[in-house]
Amino acid sequence: MYNQNFKMLIKDIFSNKWEHNNKILYLSVLLCFSLIAYFILRSGFSMSSDSERYSRWADDLINLDFNLYKFFSIDKASHRPSLFFFSVPVLLIAFCKVIFVNEWQFSFLLLNLSLVFFSLIIFVKILLLIRVRSILISLTLPIIVISVDILTWPRFILSDMIYAFLVFYATHFIIKGIVLDRINYLKFFIIIFLLFASRPSSIPVVVAIISFIIISKFQIFLKKKNILLFVLAIFISIPFLLGLAYLFVEINFSGIAKIDFLTDMVKKGMIIHDRPETWISKPDNFIDIMFIYFLRLINFFNPYASNFSIVHTSLNVIQISIILLSISIWSFFGSHIKIYNKIFLFILLLSFSVAAFHSFILIDYDWRYRFPIILPLIMLFPISLEIILKKNLTSVS
């Protein structure tokens, strides 16, 4: 009797009768953003060597009177990368410099903060769209507040926050397409264009999006059991495929500086760039090469580093534990709701695609390249809780 009453109480607390009023939810969002903004503003903006390069490119663009054709046609002798792939952040920095002059760095910081705010709004809108309870969304927001990645990278005068916002907006675009069962291809191409104009490492994001659209169109792997097997197969095959890619570029493109840089890192047994404590012995055969890529793939999500404080490591462990718990809940309990299965499939595809790409290219010593997938992964938590509630409240009824 007591157990039944307790279940009825839980059902009452989490019932949909509260859902018509989202004032508490949006107040929670405002509080969440205020805490993030307070920490970031108190810490102030940060510059890195990449920031200085973006600043120089922005100065070049200003000196060319914002003539993008001339800007993209800068003499090849300067050994610059194709500037198109950085054009969005460079344009925004240039505008900040022209409008705010000496305060351009602080204005760019405020721009990043505005993108954090809009990301939170999109986070809520996605979850409401797929009928996740407001109370579960509110309970998830503190996880965002304590995310070291979200508290760190918006502070930097870099492309990271812009790119992370675009990746999350692309996630919103895909999930909206899942719900409406149609894709707006004009918006799709605009998103792809903006992603590539923000960072050259957009390739894995675009691959994940296109792969998911194809899978959805042909109704492949959309049952939970099939999704689990598909994702597991991808995870297992990544080191093998990266090993083959290594052999291919080593044989066919040896002598090209950037390719030699990538292959030399493998030959040294490098796992995390500029963190020698993570390196292993030099590979002697193909199995060793596969093992290096396997360790890189695992370490892409590593919450620990030798110079991290106890607080930093603890917050990272909490974050990764919640993400793993969310995936485990979905795997164990499953969901008869196809939309949830599709969302898990897309976010796992996105995460493994990004992780595999950077496992092949470079995992930076500060793990900044995983920042764009953090918010999509955190979003799995309220969805997994909704799966449990739907299952249990149905049984109570």
N, C-alpha and C positions, 0 to 999 in steps of 0.2 A: 504493500500500500504506500509506504514511504517512498519507495523507488519510483512508483507511478506518479506520485505527487511532484517529486523532484523533476521528472521528465516533463510534466505539464508546466512547471514553472519555467524551465528552460525554453520550452516551446513558446510560452507567453513572452519571454524576454526577447527572443529572436524572431518573433512572428513579424509578418509584413505590415502589421497595423501601424508601426512607427514609420514606415517608409515614405508616407506622403509628405513628411516634413523633413527636409534636408538641411535645416538651419544649423543644427548641431554638427552635422558633417562638414559643412563649409566653414563653420567657426573652427573646427578641428584643423582644417586645411590652412586657415589663416594663422592659427597658433603654430602649426608645424613650420610654415614658411617663415614666420617671425623668428623662431628659434634658429633656423638655418641662416637667415639673413643676419641675425645678431652675431653669430659666430664668424661668418665670413667677413662682415664689415669690421668687426673688432680685429680680425687677423690681418685685414688689408689685402691689396692685390699683390701678386707675386709675378716676377719676371724670370724667364729661363733663357737659355741660349736660343731655343726655338722662338721665344717671344721677341728677342732682338732681331731675328731674321724676318719675322712677320712685320715688325716695325719698319725695317729697311725697305721691304717690298711695298708697304703702304706709302712710304715717302716717295718711292719711285713712281707709284701710281698717281700721287698728288702732283708731282713734278711734270707728269705727262698729261695733266688736266683731265684725269680719269679716262683717258683714251685706252680702252681695254685692248683694242687691236695692237697698238704699239706695245702695250704692257706684256701681252702674250708673245710678242715677237722679239723680245729682248735677245740680244746677241748670244748665240749658243756658246761662244767662247767664254761666257761668264760661268759656265758649268752649272747653271741653275736647273732645278727640276721644272717640269711643265707647270707653269704658274696657274693654269686653269684649275688644277686640283686643289688650290688654296685660295681661289678667288673670292669666295664668300667671306671667310674671316678677314682676308686682306682688305676687301672693300669696306667692311664694317669698321675695322681699325682706322682706315683712311678717313671715313666719315667722322669718326670720333675725334681724330686729330684736327680736322678742318673746323668742326663745330665747337669743340671744347678746348682746343689748343693745349695748354699745359696740363689740363685736367683730363686728358684723353684716356689715361689708364684707369682712373676712377670711374669715368663714364662707361668704359668697356666692362668694368666689374659690375656696374649697375645693369648693363645689358645682359650679362650672364645671369644675374639674380632674377631678372624678369623672365628669362628662359626657364629657370628653376621653378618659378611661380606657375608659368603656363604648363610646365611638365606635370606639376601636382594637379592642376585642373584637369588635364587630359587623363591622368591616372584615375581620378575620381569618375570622370565621364565614361571612360572605358568600362569600369567595373559596374557602374549604374546601368550602362547599356546592356550588359550581359546578366543583369538582375542579381548582382551580389548585394547582400544586405548592407545598408548604410553603417550599421554598428560594426560590422566586420571591416569595412573600409577604414573607419575611424580607429579601430584597434590596430590596424596595420601602419598607420601614419608614423607612430613613434619609431618604427624600424627604419624608415627613411631618414628621420632626424638623426639617428645614431650611425648612419652609414658614413664611414670615413671617406669613401670615394666621393659621395655627394657633398661632404663638407670640405673637401680638398680641391677638386679640379675646377669648380666655378671661380676660384680665386685667381687662377692663372690667366695671363693674357695669351691665350692659345685658342686653337680651334676646338678643343675638347668639349666644352659645354654646348657650343653650336652644333657640333656633330652628334653629341648624345641626344640633344633635343630632336634633331632630324630623324635619328634612328627610332626614338620613341614615338615620334609622329608617324613614321612608317609603320610601326607596330599598331598604332591606333587605326591607321588606314586599312591594314590587313584585317584586324578584328571587326571593324565596321563592315568590311566586305564579307566576312564570315556571317555576320548577323543578317545583313541584307541579301546575302547570296548573290552578290554581283560586284564587279570591280569597275571603278571609274578609271578607265585607261589614260585619260588626259591627265588626271591628278597623279596617276602612277608614274608617268614619264616625267612630270614636273618634280616629283619626289626623288626619282632616280638621278635627274640632272643636278638637283641641289646637293644630294649626297656626294656625288663625284666632284662637285665644285667646292666641297668643303674639306675633303680628305681623300687621297688616292687609295687608302685602305678600305674604301667602301665596297670593294669587290665581294667580300664574303656576305655582306648584308644584302646586296643585290642578288647574289646567288641563292641565298636563303628565301628571299621574297619570291623569285621566279620559280624556284623548286616547289615552294608551298602552293603557289597558284596552279602549277601543273598537277601536283598531287590532288588538290581539291577538285580540279576540273574533271579529272578522270576517276575520282573517288577511290584513290589508292591509299592503303594503310590507314584508313580513318577509324577503324575499330580500335579500342584501347589496347587489346592484346597485340594487334598488328603494329600499332604505333610504338609500343614498348620494344618489340622485336626489331623494328626498323631503326629506332634510335640506338639500341644496343649494337646493332650491326654497324651503324655509322661510327660509333665510338670505337669499336674494335678495329674497324678497317682504316681509321685515320692514320695511325702510325705507319701502316703498310703503304698506303697511298702516298704519304709524305716521303717515305723512303724511296719509292719509285720516282717521285718528282725530283728528289735530290739527285738520283742517278742520271735522270734525263738532262737536267740543267748542267750537271758536272761534265757530262759527255759532250753535249751540244753547244754549251755557251761558256765554257771555260775560257778565261782571258778577259772577260768583261768585268770591270772593276766591281760593280754592285753584286754580280753573281758570285764572284770569287769571295767577296765579303761574307755572303750567306753560307757558302760551302766551307769556308775556313772556320766559321764558328762551329759547324758540326764536327769538322776534323779535330778541333780542340776539345770536344766533349762539352761544349758550352750549353747550359740549360737556360739560366736567366742572365741576360746581358749585364755586365759590370757587377755580377755577384759571384765571384770565384768559388765561394763556399758551396754553391749549387752544382758546380761542374763535376763531370765524371771523367774516367780515363778515356783516352782517344779510341775511337771505334776501329775494329779490325775487320769487320764483315758487315753484311747487310742486316743481320739480326741486331748488332750493336747500334747501327744507324736508326733502326726502328725503335729501339729502346730509348735513344736520346729523344726522339719525337714523342714517344709515349710519356716520358718524364716532363717534357715541355707542356704537353697537353694537360697533364695533372697539375703542374705548377702554375698554369695560367689562372687557376682558381685558388692557389695557395694563400691562406690567410696570414701566414707567418713569414717574417724576415728577421735576420739577426739584429738589425738596428731598430726594429719596431718596439715601441714601449709596450708595457703590459696592457695598458688601456687600449692602445691601437690594435694589438693582437686579439684582445678579448672581444672588441667590437666586430672585428673581421670574422672571428669564430662564430659569434652570434648570427651574423648576417649569412654566412655560408651554411650554418646549421639549419636556419629557418628555410633557406632555399631547398636544401636536401630533404628536409621534413615535408615541405610542400609537394615535392616530386614523389616522395614515398607514400604520402597520403593518397595522392591521385593513383599511383601504381597499385596500392593495396585495396582501396575502396572502389576505385574506378568511378565512372560516371556514365549514366545513361543519356546525359545531355551531350549531343554531338558537338555543340559549340565549344564546350569546355575542353573536350578531347582535341579539337582542332587548334585551340589556343595553346594548349600544352605542346602540341606537335610543332607549331610555328616557333614558339619561344625556345624550345630545345634545339630546333634546327638552326635558328639564329645564333644561339649561344655556341653550339659546336662548330658552326661555320666560322664565326669570328675567332674562336679559340684555335681551330685548325690553321687558319690563315696566319695568325701571329706565331703559332708554334713553328711554322715553316720559315717565316720572315724574321721575327724578333719578338721576344718577350722582354719588355723593358724592365729595368731594375726597380721602378716604382709602380709597376702594374697599371699604368694609366690606360693601356689599351683595352682593359676589361670594363672601364667606366661606362661606355655606352650601353652595355647589356645588363647593368645592375638593376635599373628600374623595371625593365620587363621581367626579370627574374623575381624581384620582390613581389610583383603583381600576382605571381602564382600562389602566394600565401593566402590572401583572402579568398581566392577561387577555390583552393583546396579546403578551406574551412567551410565554404558554402556547400561543397560536395558532401562533407560530413553532415552538416545540418539538414540538407535536403534528404539525405538517407535516413537520418535518425528521426527527424520530425515527421516524416512520412510513416515510419513504423509506429510512432506514438499515436498518430491519427487512426 
